[in-house]
Amino acid sequence: METAPRSDLFARVLGILVFLLGIAIILCVLWLGFGLYQDRTLGIPTAGPKSGPTATDLGAAFIRLIFRIGLLFLGSLSGSLIASKGIHLYFSGLRRDP
């Protein structure tokens, strides 16, 4: 039984670590998204019980909401790309040239 060369072992371990980093980023994005949708006011400041938010407040809250959703999308995309690179690095460490 032949042992794997050290460089192959290092590539596999590094690939697993990069993959886990990508998964952690995706889980963090999911957690932030869950927190975003738990906020019932969506970040709209309320002046008082009788007066509702102004049109300016609603517009600013909408822009912030769209920006946060865009950041969540970019975070999930980057997490999946990082995890993909980790898997690729792991499997490239498994290759053996004859």
Distance bins in CASP14 RR format, pairs under 12 A and 6 or more apart:
PFRMAT RR
TARGET T0000
AUTHOR 0000-0000-0000
RMODE 2
METHOD distances of the structure
MODEL  1
2 8 0 0 0 0 0 1 0 0 0 0 0
2 96 0 0 0 0 1 0 0 0 0 0 0
3 9 0 0 0 0 1 0 0 0 0 0 0
4 10 0 0 0 0 1 0 0 0 0 0 0
4 11 0 0 0 0 1 0 0 0 0 0 0
4 12 1 0 0 1 0 0 0 0 0 0 0
4 13 0 0 0 0 0 1 0 0 0 0 0
4 93 0 0 0 0 1 0 0 0 0 0 0
4 94 0 0 0 0 1 0 0 0 0 0 0
4 95 0 0 0 0 0 1 0 0 0 0 0
4 96 0 0 0 0 1 0 0 0 0 0 0
5 11 0 0 0 0 1 0 0 0 0 0 0
5 12 0 0 0 0 0 1 0 0 0 0 0
5 93 0 0 0 0 1 0 0 0 0 0 0
5 94 0 0 0 0 0 1 0 0 0 0 0
5 95 0 0 0 0 0 1 0 0 0 0 0
5 96 0 0 0 0 1 0 0 0 0 0 0
5 97 0 0 0 0 0 1 0 0 0 0 0
6 12 0 0 0 0 0 1 0 0 0 0 0
6 13 0 0 0 0 0 1 0 0 0 0 0
6 93 0 0 0 0 0 1 0 0 0 0 0
7 13 0 0 0 0 0 1 0 0 0 0 0
7 14 0 0 0 0 0 1 0 0 0 0 0
7 89 0 0 0 0 0 1 0 0 0 0 0
7 92 0 0 0 0 0 1 0 0 0 0 0
7 93 0 0 0 0 1 0 0 0 0 0 0
7 95 0 0 0 0 0 1 0 0 0 0 0
7 96 0 0 0 0 0 1 0 0 0 0 0
8 14 0 0 0 0 0 1 0 0 0 0 0
8 15 0 0 0 0 0 1 0 0 0 0 0
8 89 0 0 0 0 0 1 0 0 0 0 0
8 90 0 0 0 0 0 1 0 0 0 0 0
8 91 0 0 0 0 0 1 0 0 0 0 0
8 92 0 0 0 0 1 0 0 0 0 0 0
8 93 1 0 1 0 0 0 0 0 0 0 0
8 94 1 0 0 1 0 0 0 0 0 0 0
8 95 0 0 0 0 1 0 0 0 0 0 0
8 96 1 0 0 1 0 0 0 0 0 0 0
8 97 0 0 0 0 0 1 0 0 0 0 0
9 15 0 0 0 0 0 1 0 0 0 0 0
9 16 0 0 0 0 0 1 0 0 0 0 0
9 90 0 0 0 0 0 1 0 0 0 0 0
9 93 0 0 0 0 1 0 0 0 0 0 0
9 94 0 0 0 0 0 1 0 0 0 0 0
10 16 0 0 0 0 0 1 0 0 0 0 0
10 17 0 0 0 0 0 1 0 0 0 0 0
10 89 0 0 0 0 0 1 0 0 0 0 0
10 90 0 0 0 0 0 1 0 0 0 0 0
10 92 0 0 0 0 0 1 0 0 0 0 0
10 93 0 0 0 0 1 0 0 0 0 0 0
11 17 0 0 0 0 0 1 0 0 0 0 0
11 18 0 0 0 0 0 1 0 0 0 0 0
11 86 0 0 0 0 1 0 0 0 0 0 0
11 87 0 0 0 0 0 1 0 0 0 0 0
11 88 0 0 0 0 0 1 0 0 0 0 0
11 89 1 0 1 0 0 0 0 0 0 0 0
11 90 1 0 0 1 0 0 0 0 0 0 0
11 91 0 0 0 0 1 0 0 0 0 0 0
11 92 1 0 0 1 0 0 0 0 0 0 0
11 93 1 1 0 0 0 0 0 0 0 0 0
11 94 0 0 0 0 1 0 0 0 0 0 0
11 95 0 0 0 0 1 0 0 0 0 0 0
11 96 0 0 0 0 0 1 0 0 0 0 0
12 18 0 0 0 0 0 1 0 0 0 0 0
12 19 0 0 0 0 0 1 0 0 0 0 0
12 86 0 0 0 0 0 1 0 0 0 0 0
12 87 0 0 0 0 0 1 0 0 0 0 0
12 88 0 0 0 0 0 1 0 0 0 0 0
12 89 0 0 0 0 1 0 0 0 0 0 0
12 90 1 0 1 0 0 0 0 0 0 0 0
12 91 0 0 0 0 1 0 0 0 0 0 0
12 92 0 0 0 0 1 0 0 0 0 0 0
12 93 1 0 1 0 0 0 0 0 0 0 0
12 94 1 0 0 1 0 0 0 0 0 0 0
12 95 0 0 0 0 0 1 0 0 0 0 0
13 19 0 0 0 0 0 1 0 0 0 0 0
13 20 0 0 0 0 0 1 0 0 0 0 0
13 86 0 0 0 0 0 1 0 0 0 0 0
13 89 0 0 0 0 1 0 0 0 0 0 0
13 90 0 0 0 0 1 0 0 0 0 0 0
13 93 0 0 0 0 1 0 0 0 0 0 0
14 20 0 0 0 0 0 1 0 0 0 0 0
14 21 0 0 0 0 0 1 0 0 0 0 0
14 85 0 0 0 0 0 1 0 0 0 0 0
14 86 1 0 0 1 0 0 0 0 0 0 0
14 87 0 0 0 0 0 1 0 0 0 0 0
14 88 0 0 0 0 0 1 0 0 0 0 0
14 89 1 0 0 1 0 0 0 0 0 0 0
14 90 0 0 0 0 1 0 0 0 0 0 0
14 92 0 0 0 0 0 1 0 0 0 0 0
14 93 0 0 0 0 1 0 0 0 0 0 0
15 21 0 0 0 0 1 0 0 0 0 0 0
15 22 0 0 0 0 0 1 0 0 0 0 0
15 23 0 0 0 0 0 1 0 0 0 0 0
15 82 0 0 0 0 0 1 0 0 0 0 0
15 83 0 0 0 0 1 0 0 0 0 0 0
15 84 0 0 0 0 0 1 0 0 0 0 0
15 85 0 0 0 0 1 0 0 0 0 0 0
15 86 1 0 1 0 0 0 0 0 0 0 0
15 87 1 0 0 1 0 0 0 0 0 0 0
15 88 0 0 0 0 1 0 0 0 0 0 0
15 89 1 1 0 0 0 0 0 0 0 0 0
15 90 1 0 1 0 0 0 0 0 0 0 0
15 91 0 0 0 0 1 0 0 0 0 0 0
15 92 0 0 0 0 1 0 0 0 0 0 0
15 93 0 0 0 0 1 0 0 0 0 0 0
15 94 0 0 0 0 0 1 0 0 0 0 0
16 22 0 0 0 0 0 1 0 0 0 0 0
16 23 0 0 0 0 0 1 0 0 0 0 0
16 83 0 0 0 0 0 1 0 0 0 0 0
16 86 1 0 0 1 0 0 0 0 0 0 0
16 87 0 0 0 0 1 0 0 0 0 0 0
16 89 0 0 0 0 1 0 0 0 0 0 0
16 90 1 0 1 0 0 0 0 0 0 0 0
16 91 0 0 0 0 0 1 0 0 0 0 0
16 93 0 0 0 0 0 1 0 0 0 0 0
16 94 0 0 0 0 0 1 0 0 0 0 0
17 23 0 0 0 0 0 1 0 0 0 0 0
17 24 0 0 0 0 0 1 0 0 0 0 0
17 82 0 0 0 0 0 1 0 0 0 0 0
17 83 0 0 0 0 0 1 0 0 0 0 0
17 85 0 0 0 0 0 1 0 0 0 0 0
17 86 0 0 0 0 1 0 0 0 0 0 0
17 87 0 0 0 0 0 1 0 0 0 0 0
17 89 0 0 0 0 1 0 0 0 0 0 0
17 90 0 0 0 0 1 0 0 0 0 0 0
18 24 0 0 0 0 0 1 0 0 0 0 0
18 25 0 0 0 0 0 1 0 0 0 0 0
18 79 0 0 0 0 0 1 0 0 0 0 0
18 81 0 0 0 0 0 1 0 0 0 0 0
18 82 1 0 0 1 0 0 0 0 0 0 0
18 83 1 0 0 1 0 0 0 0 0 0 0
18 84 0 0 0 0 1 0 0 0 0 0 0
18 85 1 0 0 1 0 0 0 0 0 0 0
18 86 1 1 0 0 0 0 0 0 0 0 0
18 87 0 0 0 0 1 0 0 0 0 0 0
18 88 0 0 0 0 1 0 0 0 0 0 0
18 89 1 0 1 0 0 0 0 0 0 0 0
18 90 0 0 0 0 1 0 0 0 0 0 0
18 92 0 0 0 0 0 1 0 0 0 0 0
19 25 0 0 0 0 0 1 0 0 0 0 0
19 26 0 0 0 0 0 1 0 0 0 0 0
19 79 0 0 0 0 0 1 0 0 0 0 0
19 80 0 0 0 0 0 1 0 0 0 0 0
19 81 0 0 0 0 0 1 0 0 0 0 0
19 82 0 0 0 0 1 0 0 0 0 0 0
19 83 1 0 1 0 0 0 0 0 0 0 0
19 84 0 0 0 0 1 0 0 0 0 0 0
19 85 0 0 0 0 1 0 0 0 0 0 0
19 86 1 0 1 0 0 0 0 0 0 0 0
19 87 1 0 1 0 0 0 0 0 0 0 0
19 88 0 0 0 0 1 0 0 0 0 0 0
19 89 0 0 0 0 1 0 0 0 0 0 0
19 90 1 0 0 1 0 0 0 0 0 0 0
19 91 0 0 0 0 0 1 0 0 0 0 0
20 26 0 0 0 0 0 1 0 0 0 0 0
20 27 0 0 0 0 0 1 0 0 0 0 0
20 79 0 0 0 0 0 1 0 0 0 0 0
20 82 0 0 0 0 1 0 0 0 0 0 0
20 83 0 0 0 0 1 0 0 0 0 0 0
20 86 0 0 0 0 1 0 0 0 0 0 0
20 87 0 0 0 0 0 1 0 0 0 0 0
20 90 0 0 0 0 0 1 0 0 0 0 0
21 27 0 0 0 0 0 1 0 0 0 0 0
21 28 0 0 0 0 0 1 0 0 0 0 0
21 78 0 0 0 0 0 1 0 0 0 0 0
21 79 0 0 0 0 1 0 0 0 0 0 0
21 80 0 0 0 0 0 1 0 0 0 0 0
21 81 0 0 0 0 0 1 0 0 0 0 0
21 82 1 0 1 0 0 0 0 0 0 0 0
21 83 1 0 0 1 0 0 0 0 0 0 0
21 84 0 0 0 0 0 1 0 0 0 0 0
21 85 0 0 0 0 1 0 0 0 0 0 0
21 86 0 0 0 0 1 0 0 0 0 0 0
21 87 0 0 0 0 0 1 0 0 0 0 0
21 89 0 0 0 0 0 1 0 0 0 0 0
22 28 0 0 0 0 1 0 0 0 0 0 0
22 29 0 0 0 0 1 0 0 0 0 0 0
22 75 0 0 0 0 1 0 0 0 0 0 0
22 76 0 0 0 0 0 1 0 0 0 0 0
22 77 0 0 0 0 0 1 0 0 0 0 0
22 78 0 0 0 0 1 0 0 0 0 0 0
22 79 1 0 1 0 0 0 0 0 0 0 0
22 80 1 0 0 1 0 0 0 0 0 0 0
22 81 0 0 0 0 1 0 0 0 0 0 0
22 82 1 0 1 0 0 0 0 0 0 0 0
22 83 1 0 1 0 0 0 0 0 0 0 0
22 84 0 0 0 0 1 0 0 0 0 0 0
22 85 0 0 0 0 1 0 0 0 0 0 0
22 86 1 0 0 1 0 0 0 0 0 0 0
22 87 0 0 0 0 0 1 0 0 0 0 0
23 29 0 0 0 0 0 1 0 0 0 0 0
23 30 0 0 0 0 0 1 0 0 0 0 0
23 76 0 0 0 0 0 1 0 0 0 0 0
23 79 1 0 0 1 0 0 0 0 0 0 0
23 80 0 0 0 0 1 0 0 0 0 0 0
23 82 0 0 0 0 1 0 0 0 0 0 0
23 83 1 0 1 0 0 0 0 0 0 0 0
23 84 0 0 0 0 0 1 0 0 0 0 0
23 86 0 0 0 0 1 0 0 0 0 0 0
23 87 0 0 0 0 0 1 0 0 0 0 0
24 30 0 0 0 0 0 1 0 0 0 0 0
24 31 0 0 0 0 0 1 0 0 0 0 0
24 75 0 0 0 0 0 1 0 0 0 0 0
24 78 0 0 0 0 0 1 0 0 0 0 0
24 79 0 0 0 0 1 0 0 0 0 0 0
24 82 0 0 0 0 1 0 0 0 0 0 0
24 83 0 0 0 0 1 0 0 0 0 0 0
25 31 0 0 0 0 0 1 0 0 0 0 0
25 32 0 0 0 0 0 1 0 0 0 0 0
25 72 0 0 0 0 0 1 0 0 0 0 0
25 74 0 0 0 0 0 1 0 0 0 0 0
25 75 1 0 0 1 0 0 0 0 0 0 0
25 76 0 0 0 0 1 0 0 0 0 0 0
25 77 0 0 0 0 1 0 0 0 0 0 0
25 78 1 0 0 1 0 0 0 0 0 0 0
25 79 1 0 1 0 0 0 0 0 0 0 0
25 80 0 0 0 0 1 0 0 0 0 0 0
25 81 0 0 0 0 1 0 0 0 0 0 0
25 82 1 0 0 1 0 0 0 0 0 0 0
25 83 1 0 0 1 0 0 0 0 0 0 0
25 84 0 0 0 0 0 1 0 0 0 0 0
26 32 0 0 0 0 0 1 0 0 0 0 0
26 33 0 0 0 0 0 1 0 0 0 0 0
26 72 0 0 0 0 0 1 0 0 0 0 0
26 73 0 0 0 0 0 1 0 0 0 0 0
26 75 0 0 0 0 1 0 0 0 0 0 0
26 76 1 0 1 0 0 0 0 0 0 0 0
26 77 0 0 0 0 1 0 0 0 0 0 0
26 78 0 0 0 0 1 0 0 0 0 0 0
26 79 1 0 1 0 0 0 0 0 0 0 0
26 80 1 0 0 1 0 0 0 0 0 0 0
26 81 0 0 0 0 0 1 0 0 0 0 0
26 82 0 0 0 0 1 0 0 0 0 0 0
26 83 1 0 0 1 0 0 0 0 0 0 0
26 84 0 0 0 0 0 1 0 0 0 0 0
27 33 0 0 0 0 0 1 0 0 0 0 0
27 34 0 0 0 0 0 1 0 0 0 0 0
27 75 0 0 0 0 0 1 0 0 0 0 0
27 76 0 0 0 0 0 1 0 0 0 0 0
27 79 0 0 0 0 1 0 0 0 0 0 0
27 80 0 0 0 0 0 1 0 0 0 0 0
27 83 0 0 0 0 0 1 0 0 0 0 0
28 34 0 0 0 0 0 1 0 0 0 0 0
28 35 0 0 0 0 0 1 0 0 0 0 0
28 71 0 0 0 0 0 1 0 0 0 0 0
28 72 0 0 0 0 0 1 0 0 0 0 0
28 75 0 0 0 0 1 0 0 0 0 0 0
28 76 0 0 0 0 1 0 0 0 0 0 0
28 78 0 0 0 0 0 1 0 0 0 0 0
28 79 0 0 0 0 1 0 0 0 0 0 0
28 82 0 0 0 0 0 1 0 0 0 0 0
29 35 0 0 0 0 0 1 0 0 0 0 0
29 36 0 0 0 0 0 1 0 0 0 0 0
29 68 0 0 0 0 0 1 0 0 0 0 0
29 69 0 0 0 0 0 1 0 0 0 0 0
29 70 0 0 0 0 0 1 0 0 0 0 0
29 71 0 0 0 0 1 0 0 0 0 0 0
29 72 1 0 1 0 0 0 0 0 0 0 0
29 73 0 0 0 0 1 0 0 0 0 0 0
29 74 0 0 0 0 1 0 0 0 0 0 0
29 75 1 0 1 0 0 0 0 0 0 0 0
29 76 1 0 1 0 0 0 0 0 0 0 0
29 77 0 0 0 0 1 0 0 0 0 0 0
29 78 0 0 0 0 1 0 0 0 0 0 0
29 79 1 0 0 1 0 0 0 0 0 0 0
29 80 0 0 0 0 1 0 0 0 0 0 0
29 82 0 0 0 0 0 1 0 0 0 0 0
29 83 0 0 0 0 0 1 0 0 0 0 0
30 36 0 0 0 0 0 1 0 0 0 0 0
30 37 0 0 0 0 0 1 0 0 0 0 0
30 72 0 0 0 0 1 0 0 0 0 0 0
30 75 0 0 0 0 0 1 0 0 0 0 0
30 76 1 0 0 1 0 0 0 0 0 0 0
30 79 0 0 0 0 0 1 0 0 0 0 0
30 80 0 0 0 0 0 1 0 0 0 0 0
31 37 0 0 0 0 0 1 0 0 0 0 0
31 38 0 0 0 0 0 1 0 0 0 0 0
31 72 0 0 0 0 0 1 0 0 0 0 0
31 75 0 0 0 0 0 1 0 0 0 0 0
31 76 0 0 0 0 0 1 0 0 0 0 0
32 38 0 0 0 0 0 1 0 0 0 0 0
32 39 0 0 0 0 0 1 0 0 0 0 0
32 68 0 0 0 0 1 0 0 0 0 0 0
32 69 0 0 0 0 0 1 0 0 0 0 0
32 70 0 0 0 0 0 1 0 0 0 0 0
32 71 0 0 0 0 1 0 0 0 0 0 0
32 72 1 0 0 1 0 0 0 0 0 0 0
32 73 0 0 0 0 0 1 0 0 0 0 0
32 74 0 0 0 0 0 1 0 0 0 0 0
32 75 0 0 0 0 1 0 0 0 0 0 0
32 76 0 0 0 0 1 0 0 0 0 0 0
33 39 0 0 0 0 1 0 0 0 0 0 0
33 65 0 0 0 0 0 1 0 0 0 0 0
33 68 0 0 0 0 1 0 0 0 0 0 0
33 69 0 0 0 0 1 0 0 0 0 0 0
33 70 0 0 0 0 0 1 0 0 0 0 0
33 71 0 0 0 0 1 0 0 0 0 0 0
33 72 1 0 1 0 0 0 0 0 0 0 0
33 73 0 0 0 0 0 1 0 0 0 0 0
33 75 0 0 0 0 0 1 0 0 0 0 0
33 76 0 0 0 0 1 0 0 0 0 0 0
34 72 0 0 0 0 0 1 0 0 0 0 0
35 42 0 0 0 0 0 1 0 0 0 0 0
35 43 0 0 0 0 0 1 0 0 0 0 0
35 68 0 0 0 0 0 1 0 0 0 0 0
35 72 0 0 0 0 0 1 0 0 0 0 0
36 42 0 0 0 0 1 0 0 0 0 0 0
36 43 0 0 0 0 1 0 0 0 0 0 0
36 64 0 0 0 0 0 1 0 0 0 0 0
36 65 0 0 0 0 1 0 0 0 0 0 0
36 66 0 0 0 0 0 1 0 0 0 0 0
36 67 0 0 0 0 0 1 0 0 0 0 0
36 68 1 0 1 0 0 0 0 0 0 0 0
36 69 1 0 0 1 0 0 0 0 0 0 0
36 70 0 0 0 0 0 1 0 0 0 0 0
36 71 0 0 0 0 1 0 0 0 0 0 0
36 72 1 0 0 1 0 0 0 0 0 0 0
36 73 0 0 0 0 0 1 0 0 0 0 0
37 65 0 0 0 0 0 1 0 0 0 0 0
37 68 0 0 0 0 0 1 0 0 0 0 0
37 69 0 0 0 0 0 1 0 0 0 0 0
37 72 0 0 0 0 0 1 0 0 0 0 0
39 61 0 0 0 0 0 1 0 0 0 0 0
39 64 0 0 0 0 0 1 0 0 0 0 0
39 65 0 0 0 0 1 0 0 0 0 0 0
39 68 0 0 0 0 0 1 0 0 0 0 0
40 46 0 0 0 0 0 1 0 0 0 0 0
41 52 0 0 0 0 0 1 0 0 0 0 0
41 53 0 0 0 0 1 0 0 0 0 0 0
41 57 0 0 0 0 0 1 0 0 0 0 0
41 58 0 0 0 0 0 1 0 0 0 0 0
41 61 0 0 0 0 1 0 0 0 0 0 0
41 64 0 0 0 0 0 1 0 0 0 0 0
41 65 0 0 0 0 0 1 0 0 0 0 0
42 53 0 0 0 0 0 1 0 0 0 0 0
42 57 0 0 0 0 0 1 0 0 0 0 0
42 58 0 0 0 0 1 0 0 0 0 0 0
42 59 0 0 0 0 0 1 0 0 0 0 0
42 60 0 0 0 0 0 1 0 0 0 0 0
42 61 1 0 1 0 0 0 0 0 0 0 0
42 62 0 0 0 0 1 0 0 0 0 0 0
42 63 0 0 0 0 0 1 0 0 0 0 0
42 64 0 0 0 0 1 0 0 0 0 0 0
42 65 1 0 1 0 0 0 0 0 0 0 0
42 66 0 0 0 0 0 1 0 0 0 0 0
42 68 0 0 0 0 1 0 0 0 0 0 0
42 69 0 0 0 0 0 1 0 0 0 0 0
43 53 0 0 0 0 1 0 0 0 0 0 0
43 57 0 0 0 0 1 0 0 0 0 0 0
43 58 0 0 0 0 0 1 0 0 0 0 0
43 59 0 0 0 0 0 1 0 0 0 0 0
43 60 0 0 0 0 1 0 0 0 0 0 0
43 61 1 0 1 0 0 0 0 0 0 0 0
43 62 0 0 0 0 0 1 0 0 0 0 0
43 63 0 0 0 0 0 1 0 0 0 0 0
43 64 1 0 0 1 0 0 0 0 0 0 0
43 65 0 0 0 0 1 0 0 0 0 0 0
43 68 0 0 0 0 1 0 0 0 0 0 0
44 52 0 0 0 0 1 0 0 0 0 0 0
44 53 1 0 1 0 0 0 0 0 0 0 0
44 54 0 0 0 0 1 0 0 0 0 0 0
44 55 0 0 0 0 0 1 0 0 0 0 0
44 56 0 0 0 0 0 1 0 0 0 0 0
44 57 1 0 1 0 0 0 0 0 0 0 0
44 58 1 0 0 1 0 0 0 0 0 0 0
44 59 0 0 0 0 1 0 0 0 0 0 0
44 60 0 0 0 0 1 0 0 0 0 0 0
44 61 1 0 1 0 0 0 0 0 0 0 0
44 62 0 0 0 0 1 0 0 0 0 0 0
44 63 0 0 0 0 0 1 0 0 0 0 0
44 64 0 0 0 0 1 0 0 0 0 0 0
44 65 0 0 0 0 1 0 0 0 0 0 0
45 51 0 0 0 0 0 1 0 0 0 0 0
45 52 0 0 0 0 1 0 0 0 0 0 0
45 53 1 0 0 1 0 0 0 0 0 0 0
45 54 0 0 0 0 1 0 0 0 0 0 0
45 56 0 0 0 0 0 1 0 0 0 0 0
45 57 1 0 0 1 0 0 0 0 0 0 0
45 58 0 0 0 0 0 1 0 0 0 0 0
45 59 0 0 0 0 0 1 0 0 0 0 0
45 60 0 0 0 0 1 0 0 0 0 0 0
45 61 0 0 0 0 1 0 0 0 0 0 0
45 64 0 0 0 0 0 1 0 0 0 0 0
46 52 1 0 0 1 0 0 0 0 0 0 0
46 53 1 0 0 1 0 0 0 0 0 0 0
46 54 0 0 0 0 0 1 0 0 0 0 0
46 57 0 0 0 0 1 0 0 0 0 0 0
46 58 0 0 0 0 0 1 0 0 0 0 0
46 61 0 0 0 0 0 1 0 0 0 0 0
47 53 1 0 0 1 0 0 0 0 0 0 0
47 54 0 0 0 0 1 0 0 0 0 0 0
47 56 0 0 0 0 0 1 0 0 0 0 0
47 57 0 0 0 0 1 0 0 0 0 0 0
48 54 0 0 0 0 0 1 0 0 0 0 0
48 57 0 0 0 0 0 1 0 0 0 0 0
51 57 0 0 0 0 0 1 0 0 0 0 0
52 58 0 0 0 0 1 0 0 0 0 0 0
53 59 0 0 0 0 1 0 0 0 0 0 0
53 60 0 0 0 0 1 0 0 0 0 0 0
53 61 1 0 0 1 0 0 0 0 0 0 0
53 62 0 0 0 0 0 1 0 0 0 0 0
54 60 0 0 0 0 1 0 0 0 0 0 0
54 61 0 0 0 0 0 1 0 0 0 0 0
55 61 0 0 0 0 0 1 0 0 0 0 0
55 62 0 0 0 0 0 1 0 0 0 0 0
56 62 0 0 0 0 0 1 0 0 0 0 0
56 63 0 0 0 0 0 1 0 0 0 0 0
57 63 0 0 0 0 0 1 0 0 0 0 0
57 64 0 0 0 0 0 1 0 0 0 0 0
58 64 0 0 0 0 0 1 0 0 0 0 0
58 65 0 0 0 0 0 1 0 0 0 0 0
59 65 0 0 0 0 1 0 0 0 0 0 0
59 66 0 0 0 0 1 0 0 0 0 0 0
59 67 0 0 0 0 0 1 0 0 0 0 0
60 66 0 0 0 0 0 1 0 0 0 0 0
60 67 0 0 0 0 0 1 0 0 0 0 0
61 67 0 0 0 0 0 1 0 0 0 0 0
61 68 0 0 0 0 0 1 0 0 0 0 0
62 68 0 0 0 0 0 1 0 0 0 0 0
62 69 0 0 0 0 0 1 0 0 0 0 0
63 69 0 0 0 0 0 1 0 0 0 0 0
63 70 0 0 0 0 0 1 0 0 0 0 0
64 70 0 0 0 0 0 1 0 0 0 0 0
64 71 0 0 0 0 0 1 0 0 0 0 0
65 71 0 0 0 0 0 1 0 0 0 0 0
65 72 0 0 0 0 0 1 0 0 0 0 0
66 72 0 0 0 0 0 1 0 0 0 0 0
66 73 0 0 0 0 0 1 0 0 0 0 0
67 73 0 0 0 0 0 1 0 0 0 0 0
67 74 0 0 0 0 0 1 0 0 0 0 0
68 74 0 0 0 0 0 1 0 0 0 0 0
68 75 0 0 0 0 0 1 0 0 0 0 0
69 75 0 0 0 0 0 1 0 0 0 0 0
69 76 0 0 0 0 0 1 0 0 0 0 0
70 76 0 0 0 0 1 0 0 0 0 0 0
70 77 0 0 0 0 1 0 0 0 0 0 0
70 78 0 0 0 0 0 1 0 0 0 0 0
71 77 0 0 0 0 0 1 0 0 0 0 0
71 78 0 0 0 0 0 1 0 0 0 0 0
72 78 0 0 0 0 0 1 0 0 0 0 0
72 79 0 0 0 0 0 1 0 0 0 0 0
73 79 0 0 0 0 0 1 0 0 0 0 0
73 80 0 0 0 0 0 1 0 0 0 0 0
74 80 0 0 0 0 0 1 0 0 0 0 0
74 81 0 0 0 0 0 1 0 0 0 0 0
75 81 0 0 0 0 1 0 0 0 0 0 0
75 82 0 0 0 0 1 0 0 0 0 0 0
75 83 0 0 0 0 0 1 0 0 0 0 0
76 82 0 0 0 0 0 1 0 0 0 0 0
76 83 0 0 0 0 0 1 0 0 0 0 0
77 83 0 0 0 0 0 1 0 0 0 0 0
77 84 0 0 0 0 0 1 0 0 0 0 0
78 84 0 0 0 0 0 1 0 0 0 0 0
78 85 0 0 0 0 0 1 0 0 0 0 0
79 85 0 0 0 0 1 0 0 0 0 0 0
79 86 0 0 0 0 0 1 0 0 0 0 0
80 86 0 0 0 0 0 1 0 0 0 0 0
80 87 0 0 0 0 0 1 0 0 0 0 0
81 87 0 0 0 0 0 1 0 0 0 0 0
81 88 0 0 0 0 0 1 0 0 0 0 0
82 88 0 0 0 0 0 1 0 0 0 0 0
82 89 0 0 0 0 0 1 0 0 0 0 0
83 89 0 0 0 0 0 1 0 0 0 0 0
83 90 0 0 0 0 0 1 0 0 0 0 0
84 90 0 0 0 0 0 1 0 0 0 0 0
84 91 0 0 0 0 0 1 0 0 0 0 0
85 91 0 0 0 0 0 1 0 0 0 0 0
85 92 0 0 0 0 0 1 0 0 0 0 0
86 92 0 0 0 0 1 0 0 0 0 0 0
86 93 0 0 0 0 0 1 0 0 0 0 0
87 93 0 0 0 0 0 1 0 0 0 0 0
87 94 0 0 0 0 0 1 0 0 0 0 0
88 94 0 0 0 0 0 1 0 0 0 0 0
88 95 0 0 0 0 0 1 0 0 0 0 0
89 95 0 0 0 0 0 1 0 0 0 0 0
END
